Amino acid sequence: MNPRTLHLRDADATDALGAALARTRPPRAVVHLRGDLGAGKSTLARALLRALGVRGAIRSPTYTLVERYPLGDGGEAWHLDLYRIADPGELEFLGLDGDEARLWLVEWPERGAGLLPAPDLRIELAIDGAGRSAVLQPATATGRAWLERLGETREVAADS
């Protein structure tokens, strides 16, 4: 399946994409979020988590490296931001047990190369005029099925 490119014209469009990803997500998934600083990785992760029913503060894991959120339907979502790690070996000290997480949202995944689970879906975000562009690339059968379900939703019909 080819990647899907979306133009997110404003914050509401980013929130809509997060909500659509939440509604169509598989039972277990790993998402790698890539893009320059300020491209919207944390914003999209926050929108997805909020749509999954996470209440209260959704903190950026810039300094903690990982934030864990209980999901309403069981299990946890993990939001990782690896920007500040210098070596992938530092991940060993976080005690990440993949069986606990039903959803991984990983910013700067290249910094954890070799120690992270493989992505089901890669999302590349970039500043695009006043908005953002998002390129969604499935990397597994789970990711392909997710992207197909996502394509059936009206909220993300604005392909560029």
Secondary structure by P-SEA (a helix, b strand, c coil): ccbbbbbbccaaaaaaaaaaaaaaccccbbbbbbbcccccaaaaaaaaaaaacccccccccccccbbbbbbccbbbbbbbbcccccccccccccccccccccccccccccccccccccccbbbbbbbcccbbbbbbbbccaaaaaaaaaaaacccccccc
